[in-house]
Amino acid sequence: MTDAVKLLPPLTDADVLRLTAGDAVLVSGVLYTARDAAHKRLMDLLAAGQPLPVDLQGQILYYVGPSPAPPGRVIGAAGPTTASRMDAYTPTLLGLGLKAMIGKGKRSAEVLAALQSHRAVYLGATGGAGALISRCIREARVVAFPDLGPEAVHRLVVEDFPAIVINDCHGGDLYEEGRRRYARPA
């Protein structure tokens, strides 16, 4: 990915505004992980008026539940999970300053609208490539909800983590563009 856009979280509006659907990106720096159970806990904390365990301002959430680290590695396989399971929670987290999410699959209309209004992006990672993706992860530690096991919130330090912009903050949608490009005439 020699022509990939380099992203270094925390991201700013300017970082996100320059991205368009289809751009290849390489993320280096800190990512946080969160899946379904962690998202529910985050919402419960917000509903109770309590602070979140991590500041989401400018951050990237990776939708992953990594497997245990084999000997000599910092983490096991770390492939993306289906993003739509987090759609009910995403607009709220974007409102708290979250700037990007990494997962696989389509997002809801509500999430797409929230990406535009909060200047954020959805990035896709290759499903089924968890062992390869884990090679980009230099450090991993649990920072919240350790009782959730692999679904705990992890702080990852990554180097050149590859992803593709699926949905940008301008309304671009790589999945829809692909569908149009390869549609057969009616």
CYANA upper distance limits for C-alpha pairs under 8 A (distance plus 0.5 A):
  1 MET  CA     24 ALA  CA      7.62
  1 MET  CA     25 VAL  CA      8.50
  1 MET  CA     26 LEU  CA      8.47
  3 ASP  CA     24 ALA  CA      8.04
  4 ALA  CA     23 ASP  CA      7.55
  4 ALA  CA     24 ALA  CA      5.27
  4 ALA  CA     25 VAL  CA      5.30
  4 ALA  CA     26 LEU  CA      6.70
  5 VAL  CA     23 ASP  CA      7.77
  5 VAL  CA     24 ALA  CA      6.75
  5 VAL  CA     25 VAL  CA      5.05
  5 VAL  CA     26 LEU  CA      6.66
  6 LYS  CA     25 VAL  CA      6.28
  6 LYS  CA     26 LEU  CA      5.48
  6 LYS  CA     27 VAL  CA      6.52
  6 LYS  CA     28 SER  CA      8.01
  6 LYS  CA    160 ASP  CA      8.38
  7 LEU  CA     11 LEU  CA      7.99
  7 LEU  CA     15 ASP  CA      8.07
  7 LEU  CA     25 VAL  CA      7.24
  7 LEU  CA     26 LEU  CA      6.55
  7 LEU  CA     27 VAL  CA      5.21
  7 LEU  CA     28 SER  CA      6.85
  8 LEU  CA     27 VAL  CA      6.50
  8 LEU  CA     28 SER  CA      5.87
  8 LEU  CA     29 GLY  CA      6.24
  9 PRO  CA     27 VAL  CA      8.26
  9 PRO  CA     28 SER  CA      7.92
  9 PRO  CA     29 GLY  CA      6.57
  9 PRO  CA     30 VAL  CA      6.86
  9 PRO  CA     31 LEU  CA      8.12
  9 PRO  CA     58 GLY  CA      7.07
  9 PRO  CA     59 GLN  CA      6.41
  9 PRO  CA     60 ILE  CA      7.55
 10 PRO  CA     30 VAL  CA      8.44
 10 PRO  CA     57 GLN  CA      7.71
 10 PRO  CA     58 GLY  CA      4.86
 10 PRO  CA     59 GLN  CA      5.53
 10 PRO  CA     60 ILE  CA      8.15
 11 LEU  CA     15 ASP  CA      6.38
 11 LEU  CA     16 VAL  CA      7.61
 11 LEU  CA     58 GLY  CA      5.01
 11 LEU  CA     59 GLN  CA      6.82
 11 LEU  CA     99 LYS  CA      6.87
 12 THR  CA     16 VAL  CA      7.04
 12 THR  CA     58 GLY  CA      6.54
 12 THR  CA     99 LYS  CA      8.11
 13 ASP  CA     17 LEU  CA      6.47
 13 ASP  CA    119 ARG  CA      6.67
 13 ASP  CA    120 ALA  CA      8.21
 14 ALA  CA     18 ARG  CA      6.92
 15 ASP  CA     19 LEU  CA      7.67
 16 VAL  CA     99 LYS  CA      7.92
 16 VAL  CA    119 ARG  CA      7.02
 16 VAL  CA    120 ALA  CA      6.54
 16 VAL  CA    121 VAL  CA      7.20
 16 VAL  CA    168 ASP  CA      8.27
 16 VAL  CA    169 CYS  CA      7.70
 17 LEU  CA    119 ARG  CA      7.47
 17 LEU  CA    169 CYS  CA      7.21
 17 LEU  CA    170 HIS  CA      8.28
 19 LEU  CA     23 ASP  CA      7.11
 19 LEU  CA    165 VAL  CA      7.81
 19 LEU  CA    168 ASP  CA      6.95
 19 LEU  CA    169 CYS  CA      8.47
 20 THR  CA    165 VAL  CA      7.08
 20 THR  CA    167 ASN  CA      8.10
 20 THR  CA    168 ASP  CA      5.84
 20 THR  CA    169 CYS  CA      8.30
 20 THR  CA    170 HIS  CA      7.97
 20 THR  CA    172 GLY  CA      7.10
 21 ALA  CA    164 ILE  CA      8.20
 21 ALA  CA    165 VAL  CA      5.35
 21 ALA  CA    166 ILE  CA      5.67
 21 ALA  CA    167 ASN  CA      6.00
 21 ALA  CA    168 ASP  CA      5.92
 21 ALA  CA    172 GLY  CA      5.78
 21 ALA  CA    173 ASP  CA      6.26
 21 ALA  CA    174 LEU  CA      5.75
 22 GLY  CA    164 ILE  CA      6.52
 22 GLY  CA    165 VAL  CA      5.75
 22 GLY  CA    166 ILE  CA      6.75
 22 GLY  CA    174 LEU  CA      6.29
 23 ASP  CA    164 ILE  CA      6.20
 23 ASP  CA    165 VAL  CA      5.81
 24 ALA  CA    162 PRO  CA      7.82
 24 ALA  CA    163 ALA  CA      6.51
 24 ALA  CA    164 ILE  CA      5.07
 24 ALA  CA    165 VAL  CA      6.99
 25 VAL  CA    161 PHE  CA      8.39
 25 VAL  CA    162 PRO  CA      6.39
 25 VAL  CA    163 ALA  CA      5.84
 25 VAL  CA    164 ILE  CA      6.38
 25 VAL  CA    165 VAL  CA      7.80
 26 LEU  CA    159 GLU  CA      8.31
 26 LEU  CA    160 ASP  CA      5.06
 26 LEU  CA    161 PHE  CA      5.56
 26 LEU  CA    162 PRO  CA      5.22
 26 LEU  CA    163 ALA  CA      6.92
 27 VAL  CA    158 VAL  CA      7.48
 27 VAL  CA    159 GLU  CA      6.96
 27 VAL  CA    160 ASP  CA      5.58
 27 VAL  CA    161 PHE  CA      5.33
 27 VAL  CA    162 PRO  CA      7.12
 27 VAL  CA    163 ALA  CA      8.31
 28 SER  CA    157 VAL  CA      7.84
 28 SER  CA    158 VAL  CA      5.61
 28 SER  CA    159 GLU  CA      4.79
 28 SER  CA    160 ASP  CA      5.69
 28 SER  CA    161 PHE  CA      6.94
 29 GLY  CA    156 LEU  CA      8.49
 29 GLY  CA    157 VAL  CA      5.75
 29 GLY  CA    158 VAL  CA      5.82
 29 GLY  CA    159 GLU  CA      7.00
 30 VAL  CA     60 ILE  CA      8.45
 30 VAL  CA    155 ARG  CA      7.21
 30 VAL  CA    156 LEU  CA      6.04
 30 VAL  CA    157 VAL  CA      5.07
 30 VAL  CA    158 VAL  CA      6.83
 31 LEU  CA     59 GLN  CA      7.43
 31 LEU  CA     60 ILE  CA      5.91
 31 LEU  CA     61 LEU  CA      6.55
 31 LEU  CA     62 TYR  CA      7.15
 31 LEU  CA    155 ARG  CA      6.51
 31 LEU  CA    156 LEU  CA      5.64
 31 LEU  CA    157 VAL  CA      6.86
 31 LEU  CA    158 VAL  CA      7.71
 32 TYR  CA     59 GLN  CA      8.14
 32 TYR  CA     60 ILE  CA      6.86
 32 TYR  CA     61 LEU  CA      5.43
 32 TYR  CA     62 TYR  CA      6.52
 32 TYR  CA    153 VAL  CA      7.05
 32 TYR  CA    154 HIS  CA      6.06
 32 TYR  CA    155 ARG  CA      5.26
 32 TYR  CA    156 LEU  CA      6.52
 33 THR  CA     61 LEU  CA      5.86
 33 THR  CA     62 TYR  CA      5.14
 33 THR  CA     63 TYR  CA      6.27
 33 THR  CA     64 VAL  CA      6.50
 33 THR  CA     65 GLY  CA      8.06
 33 THR  CA    152 ALA  CA      8.13
 33 THR  CA    153 VAL  CA      5.63
 33 THR  CA    154 HIS  CA      5.62
 33 THR  CA    155 ARG  CA      7.19
 33 THR  CA    156 LEU  CA      8.07
 34 ALA  CA     38 ALA  CA      5.95
 34 ALA  CA     39 HIS  CA      6.84
 34 ALA  CA     61 LEU  CA      6.94
 34 ALA  CA     62 TYR  CA      6.84
 34 ALA  CA     63 TYR  CA      5.87
 34 ALA  CA     64 VAL  CA      6.98
 34 ALA  CA     65 GLY  CA      8.09
 34 ALA  CA    151 GLU  CA      6.98
 34 ALA  CA    152 ALA  CA      7.31
 34 ALA  CA    153 VAL  CA      5.77
 34 ALA  CA    154 HIS  CA      7.97
 35 ARG  CA     39 HIS  CA      6.58
 35 ARG  CA     63 TYR  CA      5.81
 35 ARG  CA     64 VAL  CA      6.70
 35 ARG  CA     65 GLY  CA      7.33
 35 ARG  CA     81 THR  CA      8.40
 35 ARG  CA     86 MET  CA      7.65
 35 ARG  CA    151 GLU  CA      6.30
 35 ARG  CA    152 ALA  CA      8.45
 36 ASP  CA     40 LYS  CA      6.84
 36 ASP  CA     85 ARG  CA      7.02
 36 ASP  CA     86 MET  CA      6.59
 36 ASP  CA    151 GLU  CA      8.17
 37 ALA  CA     41 ARG  CA      6.89
 37 ALA  CA    148 LEU  CA      7.89
 37 ALA  CA    151 GLU  CA      7.10
 38 ALA  CA     42 LEU  CA      6.69
 38 ALA  CA    145 PHE  CA      7.72
 38 ALA  CA    148 LEU  CA      8.13
 38 ALA  CA    151 GLU  CA      6.89
 38 ALA  CA    152 ALA  CA      6.73
 38 ALA  CA    153 VAL  CA      7.08
 39 HIS  CA     43 MET  CA      6.77
 39 HIS  CA     86 MET  CA      7.58
 39 HIS  CA     89 TYR  CA      7.21
 40 LYS  CA     44 ASP  CA      6.69
 40 LYS  CA     89 TYR  CA      8.28
 41 ARG  CA     45 LEU  CA      6.73
 42 LEU  CA     46 LEU  CA      6.86
 42 LEU  CA     52 LEU  CA      6.91
 43 MET  CA     47 ALA  CA      6.58
 43 MET  CA     89 TYR  CA      7.80
 44 ASP  CA     48 ALA  CA      6.69
 45 LEU  CA     49 GLY  CA      6.79
 45 LEU  CA     50 GLN  CA      5.56
 45 LEU  CA     51 PRO  CA      7.13
 45 LEU  CA     52 LEU  CA      7.04
 46 LEU  CA     50 GLN  CA      6.14
 46 LEU  CA     51 PRO  CA      7.29
 46 LEU  CA     52 LEU  CA      7.67
 53 PRO  CA    143 VAL  CA      7.89
 53 PRO  CA    144 ALA  CA      6.74
 54 VAL  CA    143 VAL  CA      8.47
 55 ASP  CA     59 GLN  CA      8.34
 56 LEU  CA     60 ILE  CA      8.22
 56 LEU  CA     93 LEU  CA      8.10
 56 LEU  CA     96 LEU  CA      6.99
 56 LEU  CA     97 GLY  CA      6.29
 56 LEU  CA     98 LEU  CA      5.57
 57 GLN  CA     96 LEU  CA      6.95
 57 GLN  CA     97 GLY  CA      4.66
 57 GLN  CA     98 LEU  CA      5.87
 57 GLN  CA     99 LYS  CA      7.86
 58 GLY  CA     97 GLY  CA      6.20
 58 GLY  CA     98 LEU  CA      5.85
 58 GLY  CA     99 LYS  CA      5.60
 58 GLY  CA    100 ALA  CA      8.43
 59 GLN  CA     97 GLY  CA      7.99
 59 GLN  CA     98 LEU  CA      5.72
 59 GLN  CA     99 LYS  CA      6.13
 59 GLN  CA    100 ALA  CA      7.16
 60 ILE  CA     98 LEU  CA      6.96
 60 ILE  CA     99 LYS  CA      6.53
 60 ILE  CA    100 ALA  CA      5.11
 60 ILE  CA    101 MET  CA      5.82
 60 ILE  CA    102 ILE  CA      7.88
 61 LEU  CA     98 LEU  CA      8.26
 61 LEU  CA    100 ALA  CA      6.96
 61 LEU  CA    101 MET  CA      5.21
 61 LEU  CA    102 ILE  CA      6.79
 62 TYR  CA     80 PRO  CA      7.75
 62 TYR  CA    101 MET  CA      6.21
 62 TYR  CA    102 ILE  CA      5.16
 62 TYR  CA    103 GLY  CA      6.87
 63 TYR  CA     80 PRO  CA      6.13
 63 TYR  CA     81 THR  CA      6.08
 63 TYR  CA     82 THR  CA      8.02
 63 TYR  CA     83 ALA  CA      7.20
 63 TYR  CA    101 MET  CA      7.80
 63 TYR  CA    102 ILE  CA      6.50
 63 TYR  CA    103 GLY  CA      5.76
 64 VAL  CA     78 ALA  CA      6.71
 64 VAL  CA     79 GLY  CA      6.66
 64 VAL  CA     80 PRO  CA      5.48
 64 VAL  CA     81 THR  CA      6.05
 64 VAL  CA    103 GLY  CA      8.10
 64 VAL  CA    151 GLU  CA      7.98
 65 GLY  CA     78 ALA  CA      7.22
 65 GLY  CA     79 GLY  CA      8.32
 65 GLY  CA     80 PRO  CA      8.43
 65 GLY  CA     81 THR  CA      8.22
 65 GLY  CA    150 PRO  CA      5.20
 65 GLY  CA    151 GLU  CA      5.54
 65 GLY  CA    152 ALA  CA      8.25
 66 PRO  CA     75 ILE  CA      7.46
 66 PRO  CA     76 GLY  CA      6.50
 66 PRO  CA     77 ALA  CA      6.19
 66 PRO  CA     78 ALA  CA      5.00
 66 PRO  CA     79 GLY  CA      7.72
 66 PRO  CA    150 PRO  CA      6.13
 66 PRO  CA    151 GLU  CA      8.32
 67 SER  CA     75 ILE  CA      7.43
 67 SER  CA     76 GLY  CA      5.13
 67 SER  CA     77 ALA  CA      5.85
 67 SER  CA     78 ALA  CA      7.15
 67 SER  CA    150 PRO  CA      7.06
 68 PRO  CA     75 ILE  CA      6.53
 68 PRO  CA     76 GLY  CA      5.44
 68 PRO  CA     77 ALA  CA      8.25
 68 PRO  CA    150 PRO  CA      8.31
 69 ALA  CA     73 ARG  CA      6.10
 69 ALA  CA     74 VAL  CA      6.16
 69 ALA  CA     75 ILE  CA      4.47
 69 ALA  CA     76 GLY  CA      4.63
 69 ALA  CA     77 ALA  CA      8.39
 70 PRO  CA     74 VAL  CA      8.31
 70 PRO  CA     75 ILE  CA      7.53
 70 PRO  CA     76 GLY  CA      6.55
 74 VAL  CA    137 ILE  CA      7.93
 74 VAL  CA    138 ARG  CA      7.23
 74 VAL  CA    139 GLU  CA      6.45
 74 VAL  CA    140 ALA  CA      6.67
 75 ILE  CA    134 SER  CA      7.16
 75 ILE  CA    137 ILE  CA      7.93
 75 ILE  CA    139 GLU  CA      8.38
 75 ILE  CA    140 ALA  CA      7.11
 76 GLY  CA    131 ALA  CA      7.46
 76 GLY  CA    134 SER  CA      7.05
 77 ALA  CA    130 GLY  CA      4.99
 77 ALA  CA    131 ALA  CA      4.84
 77 ALA  CA    132 LEU  CA      8.11
 77 ALA  CA    133 ILE  CA      7.86
 77 ALA  CA    134 SER  CA      6.11
 78 ALA  CA    129 ALA  CA      8.48
 78 ALA  CA    130 GLY  CA      4.86
 78 ALA  CA    131 ALA  CA      6.92
 78 ALA  CA    133 ILE  CA      6.75
 78 ALA  CA    134 SER  CA      5.85
 79 GLY  CA    125 ALA  CA      8.15
 79 GLY  CA    126 THR  CA      7.82
 79 GLY  CA    127 GLY  CA      6.41
 79 GLY  CA    128 GLY  CA      6.84
 79 GLY  CA    129 ALA  CA      6.34
 79 GLY  CA    130 GLY  CA      4.08
 79 GLY  CA    131 ALA  CA      7.77
 79 GLY  CA    133 ILE  CA      7.10
 79 GLY  CA    134 SER  CA      8.25
 80 PRO  CA    102 ILE  CA      7.70
 80 PRO  CA    103 GLY  CA      5.38
 80 PRO  CA    104 LYS  CA      6.50
 80 PRO  CA    125 ALA  CA      6.75
 80 PRO  CA    126 THR  CA      7.61
 80 PRO  CA    127 GLY  CA      6.30
 80 PRO  CA    130 GLY  CA      7.77
 81 THR  CA    103 GLY  CA      6.15
 81 THR  CA    104 LYS  CA      6.47
 81 THR  CA    127 GLY  CA      7.97
 82 THR  CA    103 GLY  CA      6.52
 82 THR  CA    104 LYS  CA      5.49
 82 THR  CA    105 GLY  CA      6.19
 83 ALA  CA     87 ASP  CA      7.47
 83 ALA  CA    102 ILE  CA      8.33
 83 ALA  CA    103 GLY  CA      5.65
 83 ALA  CA    104 LYS  CA      6.14
 83 ALA  CA    105 GLY  CA      6.54
 83 ALA  CA    106 LYS  CA      7.58
 83 ALA  CA    107 ARG  CA      7.24
 84 SER  CA    105 GLY  CA      7.46
 84 SER  CA    106 LYS  CA      6.97
 84 SER  CA    107 ARG  CA      5.85
 84 SER  CA    108 SER  CA      7.37
 86 MET  CA     90 THR  CA      6.64
 87 ASP  CA     91 PRO  CA      8.02
 87 ASP  CA    107 ARG  CA      7.25
 87 ASP  CA    108 SER  CA      6.99
 87 ASP  CA    110 GLU  CA      8.35
 87 ASP  CA    111 VAL  CA      6.81
 89 TYR  CA     93 LEU  CA      7.09
 90 THR  CA     94 LEU  CA      6.58
 90 THR  CA    111 VAL  CA      7.00
 91 PRO  CA     95 GLY  CA      6.72
 91 PRO  CA    110 GLU  CA      7.86
 91 PRO  CA    111 VAL  CA      6.48
 91 PRO  CA    114 ALA  CA      6.06
 91 PRO  CA    115 LEU  CA      8.43
 92 THR  CA     96 LEU  CA      7.17
 93 LEU  CA     97 GLY  CA      7.33
 93 LEU  CA     98 LEU  CA      6.38
 94 LEU  CA     98 LEU  CA      5.09
 94 LEU  CA     99 LYS  CA      7.12
 94 LEU  CA    114 ALA  CA      7.60
 94 LEU  CA    115 LEU  CA      7.97
 94 LEU  CA    118 HIS  CA      6.77
 94 LEU  CA    120 ALA  CA      7.86
 95 GLY  CA    118 HIS  CA      7.04
 97 GLY  CA    118 HIS  CA      8.18
 98 LEU  CA    120 ALA  CA      7.80
 99 LYS  CA    118 HIS  CA      8.40
 99 LYS  CA    119 ARG  CA      7.53
 99 LYS  CA    120 ALA  CA      5.00
 99 LYS  CA    121 VAL  CA      6.92
100 ALA  CA    120 ALA  CA      6.04
100 ALA  CA    121 VAL  CA      5.35
100 ALA  CA    122 TYR  CA      6.07
100 ALA  CA    123 LEU  CA      7.49
101 MET  CA    121 VAL  CA      7.28
101 MET  CA    122 TYR  CA      5.55
101 MET  CA    123 LEU  CA      6.43
102 ILE  CA    122 TYR  CA      6.60
102 ILE  CA    123 LEU  CA      5.15
102 ILE  CA    124 GLY  CA      5.98
102 ILE  CA    125 ALA  CA      6.93
102 ILE  CA    163 ALA  CA      8.16
103 GLY  CA    122 TYR  CA      8.24
103 GLY  CA    123 LEU  CA      7.03
103 GLY  CA    124 GLY  CA      5.71
103 GLY  CA    125 ALA  CA      6.37
104 LYS  CA    124 GLY  CA      5.78
104 LYS  CA    125 ALA  CA      6.64
104 LYS  CA    126 THR  CA      7.66
104 LYS  CA    127 GLY  CA      7.13
105 GLY  CA    124 GLY  CA      8.08
106 LYS  CA    175 TYR  CA      8.14
107 ARG  CA    111 VAL  CA      6.65
107 ARG  CA    112 LEU  CA      7.20
108 SER  CA    112 LEU  CA      6.83
109 ALA  CA    113 ALA  CA      6.69
110 GLU  CA    114 ALA  CA      6.68
111 VAL  CA    115 LEU  CA      6.62
112 LEU  CA    116 GLN  CA      7.16
112 LEU  CA    167 ASN  CA      7.72
112 LEU  CA    171 GLY  CA      7.75
113 ALA  CA    117 SER  CA      6.83
113 ALA  CA    171 GLY  CA      8.43
114 ALA  CA    118 HIS  CA      6.31
114 ALA  CA    119 ARG  CA      8.44
114 ALA  CA    120 ALA  CA      8.40
115 LEU  CA    119 ARG  CA      6.04
115 LEU  CA    120 ALA  CA      5.18
115 LEU  CA    121 VAL  CA      6.45
115 LEU  CA    122 TYR  CA      8.32
115 LEU  CA    167 ASN  CA      8.40
115 LEU  CA    168 ASP  CA      7.62
115 LEU  CA    169 CYS  CA      5.77
116 GLN  CA    120 ALA  CA      7.13
116 GLN  CA    168 ASP  CA      8.01
116 GLN  CA    169 CYS  CA      4.78
116 GLN  CA    170 HIS  CA      6.52
116 GLN  CA    171 GLY  CA      7.04
117 SER  CA    169 CYS  CA      8.15
118 HIS  CA    169 CYS  CA      8.37
119 ARG  CA    169 CYS  CA      5.69
120 ALA  CA    168 ASP  CA      7.41
120 ALA  CA    169 CYS  CA      6.02
121 VAL  CA    165 VAL  CA      7.52
121 VAL  CA    166 ILE  CA      8.22
121 VAL  CA    167 ASN  CA      6.21
121 VAL  CA    168 ASP  CA      5.30
121 VAL  CA    169 CYS  CA      6.32
122 TYR  CA    165 VAL  CA      6.68
122 TYR  CA    166 ILE  CA      6.24
122 TYR  CA    167 ASN  CA      5.59
122 TYR  CA    168 ASP  CA      7.15
123 LEU  CA    163 ALA  CA      6.45
123 LEU  CA    164 ILE  CA      5.86
123 LEU  CA    165 VAL  CA      5.02
123 LEU  CA    166 ILE  CA      5.82
123 LEU  CA    167 ASN  CA      7.47
124 GLY  CA    163 ALA  CA      5.94
124 GLY  CA    164 ILE  CA      5.66
124 GLY  CA    165 VAL  CA      6.81
124 GLY  CA    166 ILE  CA      6.41
125 ALA  CA    162 PRO  CA      7.47
125 ALA  CA    163 ALA  CA      5.40
125 ALA  CA    164 ILE  CA      7.20
126 THR  CA    163 ALA  CA      8.12
129 ALA  CA    133 ILE  CA      6.57
130 GLY  CA    134 SER  CA      6.55
131 ALA  CA    135 ARG  CA      7.52
132 LEU  CA    136 CYS  CA      8.28
133 ILE  CA    137 ILE  CA      7.98
133 ILE  CA    161 PHE  CA      7.56
133 ILE  CA    162 PRO  CA      8.36
136 CYS  CA    158 VAL  CA      5.93
136 CYS  CA    159 GLU  CA      5.74
136 CYS  CA    160 ASP  CA      6.81
136 CYS  CA    161 PHE  CA      6.01
137 ILE  CA    156 LEU  CA      7.08
137 ILE  CA    157 VAL  CA      6.40
137 ILE  CA    158 VAL  CA      4.90
137 ILE  CA    159 GLU  CA      6.98
137 ILE  CA    161 PHE  CA      8.23
138 ARG  CA    156 LEU  CA      7.88
138 ARG  CA    157 VAL  CA      5.97
138 ARG  CA    158 VAL  CA      6.04
138 ARG  CA    159 GLU  CA      7.52
139 GLU  CA    155 ARG  CA      8.37
139 GLU  CA    156 LEU  CA      6.01
139 GLU  CA    157 VAL  CA      5.45
139 GLU  CA    158 VAL  CA      7.69
140 ALA  CA    154 HIS  CA      6.93
140 ALA  CA    155 ARG  CA      6.19
140 ALA  CA    156 LEU  CA      5.06
140 ALA  CA    157 VAL  CA      7.07
141 ARG  CA    154 HIS  CA      5.85
141 ARG  CA    155 ARG  CA      5.95
141 ARG  CA    156 LEU  CA      7.27
142 VAL  CA    146 PRO  CA      6.95
142 VAL  CA    152 ALA  CA      6.99
142 VAL  CA    153 VAL  CA      6.32
142 VAL  CA    154 HIS  CA      4.74
142 VAL  CA    155 ARG  CA      6.74
143 VAL  CA    152 ALA  CA      8.21
143 VAL  CA    153 VAL  CA      6.24
143 VAL  CA    154 HIS  CA      5.98
143 VAL  CA    155 ARG  CA      6.79
144 ALA  CA    152 ALA  CA      6.54
144 ALA  CA    153 VAL  CA      5.53
144 ALA  CA    154 HIS  CA      7.60
145 PHE  CA    152 ALA  CA      5.51
145 PHE  CA    153 VAL  CA      6.86
146 PRO  CA    152 ALA  CA      5.73
146 PRO  CA    153 VAL  CA      8.08
147 ASP  CA    152 ALA  CA      7.51
148 LEU  CA    152 ALA  CA      5.34
165 VAL  CA    174 LEU  CA      7.97
166 ILE  CA    172 GLY  CA      8.23
166 ILE  CA    173 ASP  CA      6.21
166 ILE  CA    174 LEU  CA      5.41
166 ILE  CA    175 TYR  CA      7.38
167 ASN  CA    171 GLY  CA      7.36
167 ASN  CA    172 GLY  CA      6.00
167 ASN  CA    173 ASP  CA      5.17
167 ASN  CA    174 LEU  CA      6.96
168 ASP  CA    172 GLY  CA      5.76
168 ASP  CA    173 ASP  CA      7.38
173 ASP  CA    177 GLU  CA      6.71
174 LEU  CA    178 GLY  CA      6.60
175 TYR  CA    179 ARG  CA      6.71
176 GLU  CA    180 ARG  CA      6.68
177 GLU  CA    181 ARG  CA      6.59
178 GLY  CA    182 TYR  CA      6.72
179 ARG  CA    183 ALA  CA      6.30
